[in-house]
């Protein structure tokens, strides 16, 4: 009995209220009502420090500690972020993965607005429409940061940006550029008032080379990527100035949406960086 | 009590032995010992018909039926594939997804060998090394078929090809080209005896344009893609004739492995198809 008791003893350091709050952030409803989200893992949280997007609080598990994790904890400590040690059991209760990396952090959802300040800095925008797979959405955000996109917008039928799987597959890129959900009407206004050209990925479009030849170097661009099966929604496709497709063998109906979007972003990036030389 | 009984009554049409067998295929151990795997969903199984890679047996759920599913069932029937109706509960028991599409099929794992017949047809090979994420592995197989790769090889430290998540994210592409696991020694032999050049994706490599300029049109190629964090294993990297990287902003440490591999495949494909014009 004594032995059993000892095994069952765990260091419980979270209050029930705090645990309940953190667990509610595993759901979309919880994230939207609290305007907070969780990000997990050493690599992801190293990016939050690099981009100075600091969390409200960090939870970490001493039992899972290693040198890299300790370094990260020290960095958060220097930045005066509150740090709370928790047990492995507690970590598993607030994590959406089975094999966590011993650290999880609570962030405020940034209250970006599509205002002049955000827009006037943006020359290249990626629009995620209809992208329901969280892995694809996160990967597209990662490629966006890699290929010099200034701003990522999502429509209401795309996966929610602060879904833990989106956060994870962005590999921290979401800390490096503004990502915000918009209404379709905002897009129409953006195109008209701010003079953006809309480039839409579409299986019936022109080839990459042909499509990009219509662009001028100074053009402000919105690249719209839709779902693999259904493509872009009709209202977004209607806004398109140029439709673009990636030539490939007919053996495959379409490319993965994250792959297709990333290839087009890479072509746009090449074009601009080569032009500068 | 009567009402309860009626609710509990389901059409059980699978024998316990068959159900146990199918459930064992949800594990790597089960797939490897039985040399069988499951593929699920309408779109995926339409591809199996298109590529004439027919299953041993099809299980489907009448309650989930629709026109597209009925058409598919009729096609399997014409091809003399045994068709077994099962209940929704049974379908959920043998599926690895929560929201199945009403159809699942049992396939033999093809017994490819790296023999002369497979090799002599292959000019372009994709090698997946260290790729542990099943979504990335499946996406790379899909891009491989799209960009004219003839053969996909995987090393023993990559995810197993018949993992349901790999099958699903390949979107049926795995029915369209041979995919097989090999030993590292086989790769050394392949390079020497069959005169392949090895192109390795590596963050310290040359840019895409520079790397591809070293290639001749007639070259037989092996493109090796490794994991994002750790890269290629040392033994594979040692075999590389050319190391290749995709230029991008320093804001991001690396691209997603499926994105990086697909971009390089697309560049190789462009080069060959443009050369043909």
Interface residues (C-beta under 8 A of the other chain):
Chain A: X43 X135 X139 X142 X143 X145 X146 X147 X148 X169 X171 X173 X176 X228 X229 X246 X247 X248 X249 X251 X252 X253 X255 X256 X258 X259 X262 X263 X266 X269 X270 X273
Chain B: X43 X135 X139 X142 X143 X145 X146 X147 X148 X169 X171 X173 X176 X228 X229 X246 X247 X248 X249 X251 X252 X253 X255 X256 X258 X259 X262 X263 X266 X269 X270 X273
